[in-house]
Each structure stands twice: as C-alpha cells, then as structure tokens.
Amino acid sequence: MEKNRGFGFGNNIFDINAVREAGVTQEFREHIGMRALILIAPFPFLIIGTIEDVVTDYLILCAEVTNINELDGEEFRIHIDEIEVFYIEKDHKRPIPDIRNGMHA
C-alpha cells in the first residue's frame, strides 16, 4: 500500500516555515536602505527604522522609533522568525507615519 504523499504532519516534503523564512528574508534583502515598520513578539514590540542589512536569517535595523524611547536610535538584530508583521516603505505614496508627534503625513 502506498503511503500518503500529502503535505501532512511528519512529512518532510514541504516545510512551510522554511518557505516563509526564505520569502521574508528575500523581501528584506531586496529593500536594504529603505524604511520598515516591524512588529515583533518580544520587546520592544514596535520598531520603525532603516533596513541596514540581512545576515543569514537576521535583519539588521537602525531604529528611528520604538515604543521604548530609550531604545530609539539603536541598532537591532532581529531574527526573521520573531517578526509577526512588517511593512516596507517602497515608495512615497504610502509612507510610514511619524508616530512621535501624533501627526500623519
């Protein structure tokens, strides 16, 4: 009897986590130098800054703003798996708003 060749549990044919990680990593690599908004599970939860580099599966981000003022301006090394949500400012049609002054562009 032939085994089920579907994409179920215990089957090593298709690893959705590896596909996600590769896709997200490539997206950041293609946009080095651009601004990004990142939401992560561990603190500081929210980071807005410039994508500096991608090293293996780590994003290097120079933070402009975080939800902890003391961390503004710091460089962060964020593991791709820790990123819950991200937005990359690819053009000026939909810029990331300046959340420090409560005004939106």
Secondary structure, 3 states (H helix, E strand, C coil): CCCCCCCCCCCCCCCHHHHHHHHHHHHHHCCCCCEEEEEECCCCCEEEEEEEEEECCEEEEEEEEECCHHHCCCEEEEEHHHEEEEEECCCCCCCCCCCCCCCCC
